[in-house]
Structures are given as C-alpha cells and as structure tokens.
Amino acid sequence: MSELSSLPNVGKVLEKNLIAAGITTVSELREIGTKEAFIRIRAIDSGACVQMLYGLHGAVIGVNDKELPKQMKEELKQFFKSL
C-alpha cells in the first residue's frame, strides 16, 4: 500500500491505476489534478468510469465522493463525456 491509500475514495483499484499512470504520491496527484490524472488512468484502463472520476476528485480535494456538490458532479460528468 502506498500513501495514496490514505486519501478518501482511494481503494486498491484506484491506487493501482494511479501508480500504473505514474502517480505515486499525494503531492503528485494534487499537483497533476483530477482531470489530468483521470486522462492518464483512462489511457491504461479504458473501463475507468465516471464514478472513478468522482472518487478521484474527492481524493484530490480530501472529501468522500458522496459529499461532492451536485454542480461539481455535473461538471465532472461533462468532462467525462468529452473524452
């Protein structure tokens, strides 16, 4: 397990994807940001879904994905659809 697993929403699958995408620390994840990190994950895991995107964003900002505001989820959903 890496330090990434200490973040909210980061379970084994997301942690594995982040590491495979070259993101190995919390500071790297926060520096890269949600969208770029998701693009990198999507490049190696075509099955990465919008729920993973929500979880990833929650991890970046330090909250459970269930606590993301509706407007933020809608913005993330639009980003997901644009990929």
Sequence and secondary structure as in RCSB ss.txt:
>XXXX:A:sequence
MSELSSLPNVGKVLEKNLIAAGITTVSELREIGTKEAFIRIRAIDSGACVQMLYGLHGAVIGVNDKELPKQMKEE
LKQFFKSL
>XXXX:A:secstr
  GGGGSTT  HHHHHHHHHTT  SHHHHHHH HHHHHHHHHHH TT  HHHHHHHHHHHHTS GGGS HHHHHH
HHHHHHH 
